[in-house]
Amino acid sequence: MFPRSVIRRVSFILIAQKLGYALDDIRQLLNTLPDKRTPNKEDWAKLSEIFNAHIARRISELTALQSSLEGCIGCGCLSLDKCNLYNKNDNIAENGAGARFLLGDSPK
């Protein structure tokens, strides 16, 4: 049988993992707590603000990604009708290989 504090700590880790945090990031969050204790109500209020900001950022990133999947991603294939508008003559290839627009490059 595990103490309640251990079960709560594991639950916190599982929640953070579901939100996309790596174990190193979770460790850093837990290390901000005094005496490395299990998060209490006040700690959870502070940590949930961090989680909410993370979720909002991810939603924004995924929404942008979803929108970009309908058009040219800057891969250089020139097979989409829109590529002629977004990436005429594959100019974005100057920035390197790969889906340049999905990697953060802007159309020229």
KAPETA-V956298 format. One line per field, one symbol per residue. phi: phi as a letter, one per 30 degrees, with the letter a starting at -180 (. if undefined). A space follows every 10 residues. Layout:
BEGIN
phi = ???
END
This chain:
BEGIN
phi = .cdedddddd dddddddddj ddedddeddd dddehhddec dddddddddd dddddddddd dddddddddd bdcidjdhcc ededddbehh dddddkdjde dddjdcec
END
